[in-house]
Amino acid sequence: MTEKERKAIETLQARIEAINAENFDPIVWTDQTCIHIQRIFGAEKNERIKQLRDISYSIPTPMVGSDIQSRRRKKGKQQAKEYLLGYIEEIKNYGLESEGDEDLVKVKKSSFQTLGKNISFWGLILVLAGGAFTLGMHFGKSNFDKEKMDYYQRNLKLETEIDSLQNKINAQDDTIKKLNAENKTLNE
């Protein structure tokens, strides 16, 4: 384990301990921890920072009791601890990206750029993309036509049912009117 990895682990463990402080402020803790994550992981920081920022330590509803808010804060703290422990395990198992790794990425990028300049490569990509588009249009259209017919049949059935139910409603309305008329006659 390199010195950089050891210091990174110590820093993350200190951030875990800061979660248990009596004056724990989730916003301050998250901001400070994200700064450390940025320095430790460099280019690979974005997903980790998003994970920490997405943790909820409270419920924004004003009528929620303090016991529920306390449980939510405890759950948020537990999530944060688990993320940081996961980052520590990642460092222990895989290490940190070093300066040499960045050079390797640059070499891979330059070889891809060279490949991209090859005309036959782009010709093949265009042919494959055109073929995939044509096949997609063919299969999509045939599926669409089948679904269209199925929906048409279902629509006819539903219209028949609606007409039948409307007739029943009209019959019920007529019965109600007759009963109201009889009830009025009886009341007089």
Contacts in CASP RR format, 6 or more apart in sequence:
PFRMAT RR
TARGET T0000
AUTHOR 0000-0000-0000
METHOD contacts of the structure
MODEL  1
MTEKERKAIETLQARIEAINAENFDPIVWTDQTCIHIQRIFGAEKNERIK
QLRDISYSIPTPMVGSDIQSRRRKKGKQQAKEYLLGYIEEIKNYGLESEG
DEDLVKVKKSSFQTLGKNISFWGLILVLAGGAFTLGMHFGKSNFDKEKMD
YYQRNLKLETEIDSLQNKINAQDDTIKKLNAENKTLNE
1 92 0 8 1.000
1 95 0 8 1.000
2 95 0 8 1.000
2 96 0 8 1.000
2 98 0 8 1.000
4 96 0 8 1.000
5 91 0 8 1.000
5 92 0 8 1.000
5 95 0 8 1.000
5 96 0 8 1.000
8 40 0 8 1.000
8 91 0 8 1.000
8 96 0 8 1.000
9 88 0 8 1.000
9 91 0 8 1.000
9 92 0 8 1.000
11 36 0 8 1.000
11 40 0 8 1.000
12 36 0 8 1.000
12 40 0 8 1.000
12 84 0 8 1.000
12 87 0 8 1.000
12 88 0 8 1.000
12 91 0 8 1.000
13 84 0 8 1.000
13 88 0 8 1.000
15 29 0 8 1.000
15 32 0 8 1.000
15 33 0 8 1.000
15 36 0 8 1.000
15 84 0 8 1.000
16 81 0 8 1.000
16 84 0 8 1.000
16 85 0 8 1.000
18 24 0 8 1.000
18 29 0 8 1.000
18 32 0 8 1.000
19 29 0 8 1.000
19 77 0 8 1.000
19 80 0 8 1.000
19 81 0 8 1.000
20 77 0 8 1.000
24 77 0 8 1.000
26 55 0 8 1.000
26 57 0 8 1.000
26 58 0 8 1.000
26 73 0 8 1.000
26 76 0 8 1.000
29 80 0 8 1.000
30 52 0 8 1.000
30 53 0 8 1.000
30 55 0 8 1.000
30 80 0 8 1.000
33 52 0 8 1.000
33 80 0 8 1.000
33 84 0 8 1.000
34 49 0 8 1.000
34 52 0 8 1.000
34 53 0 8 1.000
37 45 0 8 1.000
37 48 0 8 1.000
37 49 0 8 1.000
37 52 0 8 1.000
37 87 0 8 1.000
38 45 0 8 1.000
38 49 0 8 1.000
40 87 0 8 1.000
40 91 0 8 1.000
40 96 0 8 1.000
41 48 0 8 1.000
41 87 0 8 1.000
41 96 0 8 1.000
41 97 0 8 1.000
42 97 0 8 1.000
43 97 0 8 1.000
43 102 0 8 1.000
44 97 0 8 1.000
48 83 0 8 1.000
48 87 0 8 1.000
51 83 0 8 1.000
52 80 0 8 1.000
52 83 0 8 1.000
55 76 0 8 1.000
55 79 0 8 1.000
55 80 0 8 1.000
55 83 0 8 1.000
56 72 0 8 1.000
56 76 0 8 1.000
57 72 0 8 1.000
57 73 0 8 1.000
57 76 0 8 1.000
57 77 0 8 1.000
58 69 0 8 1.000
58 72 0 8 1.000
58 73 0 8 1.000
59 68 0 8 1.000
59 69 0 8 1.000
59 72 0 8 1.000
115 121 0 8 1.000
116 122 0 8 1.000
END
